[in-house]
Amino acid sequence: MIAPVVLFLLSLAGILCALVLPDAGDWLLVTGPAAIASGILILRAMVRPKAPALPTVILDGSNVMHWRDNTPQIETLREVIVALERAGFAPGVVFDANAGYKLIGRSLHDDTLSRVLGLPRSRVMIVNKGEPADPKILRAARDHGARVVTNDRFRDWIAEFPEITQAGALIRGGYRNGALWLEL
């Protein structure tokens, strides 16, 4: 939306110059149609209905990656993310600092994991070494009004985040007979 507004303003300035400055009348041939086209784009953007924002869910990445066979697997996370997206959620993932070592034997960065998981960089976080991920997960859920996908009960954090005791605050899941299940 910014580009059409900038183009519209520049076109209006060009039209004004064409009308005021002598020998600048030819500018109307360019600035007039540009103003009309950018005006149409602005109007279309203003009347186009906005898509409703999908509800956010926060995955406890270090918990979910162990759901299949109790072995850390990136494929497990991908499958859970796809299932949540199909169910109409916008997933974000928070990992413990050691997630990369558990998954591939070396440190990973947020941007690498976001590409591997097919999520925008803004929806993947690896906490700093020495920091617990649980409060980051719970704070992100609170900030976004989101539910948390995990089998962790966060017992150590109930005093600070009492909302996790409410029904539906935590989405449990796992694999039964090789098939993913989620308590949505």
For each residue, the residues with C-beta under 8 A, 3 or more apart:
1: 4 5 42 45
2: 5 6
3: 6 7
4: 1 7 8 38 41 42 45
5: 1 2 8 9 38 42
6: 2 3 9 10
7: 3 4 10 11 34 37 38
8: 4 5 11 12 35 38 39 42
9: 5 6 12 13
10: 6 7 13 14 31 34
11: 7 8 14 15 31 32 34 35 38
12: 8 9 15 16 31 35
13: 9 10 16 17
14: 10 11 17 18 27 30 31 34 35
15: 11 12 18 19 27 28 31 32 35
16: 12 13 19 20
17: 13 14 20 21 24 27
18: 14 15 21 24 25 26 27 28 31
19: 15 16 28
20: 16 17 24
21: 17 18 24
22:
23:
24: 17 18 20 21 27
25: 18 28
26: 18 29 30
27: 14 15 17 18 24 30 31
28: 15 18 19 25 31 32
29: 26 32 33
30: 14 26 27 33 34
31: 10 11 12 14 15 18 27 28 34 35
32: 11 15 28 29 35 36
33: 29 30 36 37
34: 7 10 11 14 30 31 37 38
35: 8 11 12 14 15 31 32 38 39
36: 32 33 39 40
37: 7 33 34 40 41
38: 4 5 7 8 11 34 35 41 42
39: 8 35 36 42 43
40: 36 37 43 44
41: 4 37 38 44 45
42: 1 4 5 8 38 39 45 46
43: 39 40 46 47
44: 40 41 47 48
45: 1 4 41 42 48
46: 42 43
47: 43 44
48: 44 45
49:
50:
51:
52:
53: 90
54: 88 89 90
55: 88 89 90 145 146 147
56: 89 90 91 92 144 145 146
57: 84 89 90 91 92 146 147 148 149 171
58: 91 92 93 94 137 140 141 144 146 147 148 149
59: 64 77 80 81 84 91 92 93 94 148 149 150
60: 63 64 94 133 134 137 148 149 150 152
61: 64 65 77 93 94 95 96 99 133
62: 65 66 95 96 98 99 102 133
63: 60 66 67 150 151 152
64: 59 60 61 67 76 77 80 93 149 150 173
65: 61 62 72 73 74 76 77 99 102 103
66: 62 63 70 71 72 76
67: 63 64 76 80 151 173 174 175 180
68: 71 73 75 76 175
69: 73 175
70: 66
71: 66 68
72: 65 66 99 102 103
73: 65 68 69 76 77 103
74: 65 77 78 103 116 117
75: 68 78 79
76: 64 65 66 67 68 73 79 80
77: 59 61 64 65 73 74 80 81 93 117
78: 74 75 81 82 117 118
79: 75 76 82 83 180
80: 59 64 67 76 77 83 84 91 149 173 180 182
81: 59 77 78 84 85 91 93 117 118 119
82: 78 79 85 86
83: 79 80 86 87 180 182
84: 57 59 80 81 87 89 91 149 182
85: 81 82 88 89 90 91
86: 82 83
87: 83 84 182 184
88: 54 55 85
89: 54 55 56 57 84 85
90: 53 54 55 56 57 85 123
91: 56 57 58 59 80 81 84 85 119 123 149
92: 56 57 58 59 119 123 124 125 140 144 146
93: 58 59 61 64 77 81 113 117 119 123 124 125
94: 58 59 60 61 125 126 127 133 136 137 140
95: 61 62 99 113 124 125 126 127 133
96: 61 62 99 126 127 132 133
97: 126 127 128 129 130 131 133
98: 62 101 102 129
99: 61 62 65 72 95 96 102 103 108 113 126
100: 103 104 106 107 108 112 113 126
101: 98 104 105 106 107
102: 62 65 72 98 99
103: 65 72 73 74 99 100 108
104: 100 101 108
105: 101
106: 100 101
107: 100 101
108: 99 100 103 104 112 113 126
109: 112 113 126
110: 113 114 121 124 125 126
111: 114 115 121 124
112: 100 108 109 115 116
113: 93 95 99 100 108 109 110 116 117 124 126
114: 110 111 117 119 120 121 123 124
115: 111 112 118
116: 74 112 113
117: 74 77 78 81 93 113 114 124
118: 78 81 115
119: 81 91 92 93 114 123 124
120: 114 123 124
121: 110 111 114 124
122:
123: 90 91 92 93 114 119 120
124: 92 93 95 110 111 113 114 117 119 120 121
125: 92 93 94 95 110 136 140
126: 94 95 96 97 99 100 108 109 110 113
127: 94 95 96 97 131 132 133 136
128: 97 131
129: 97 98
130: 97
131: 97 127 128 136
132: 96 127 135 136
133: 60 61 62 94 95 96 97 127 136 137
134: 60 137 138 152 154 156 157
135: 132 138 139 157 160 161
136: 94 125 127 131 132 133 139 140
137: 58 60 94 133 134 140 141 148 150
138: 134 135 141 142 148 154 157 160 161 164
139: 135 136 142 143 161
140: 58 92 94 125 136 137 143 144 146
141: 58 137 138 144 145 146 147 148 164 169
142: 138 139 145 161 163
143: 139 140
144: 56 58 92 140 141
145: 55 56 141 142
146: 55 56 57 58 92 140 141
147: 55 57 58 141 168 169 170 171
148: 57 58 59 60 137 138 141 164 169 170 171
149: 57 58 59 60 64 80 84 91 170 171 173 182
150: 59 60 63 64 137 154 170 171 172
151: 63 67 172 173 174
152: 60 63 134 170
153: 170
154: 134 138 150 157 158 161 164 170
155: 158
156: 134
157: 134 135 138 154 160 161 164
158: 154 155 161 162 164 165
159: 162
160: 135 138 157
161: 135 138 139 142 154 157 158 164
162: 158 159 165
163: 142 166 169
164: 138 141 148 154 157 158 161 169 170
165: 158 162 169
166: 163 169
167:
168: 147 171
169: 141 147 148 163 164 165 166
170: 147 148 149 150 152 153 154 164
171: 57 147 148 149 150 168 182 183 184
172: 150 151 182 183
173: 64 67 80 149 151 180 181 182 183
174: 67 151 180 181
175: 67 68 69 178 179 180 181
176: 179 181
177:
178: 175
179: 175 176
180: 67 79 80 83 173 174 175
181: 173 174 175 176
182: 80 83 84 87 149 171 172 173
183: 171 172 173
184: 87 171
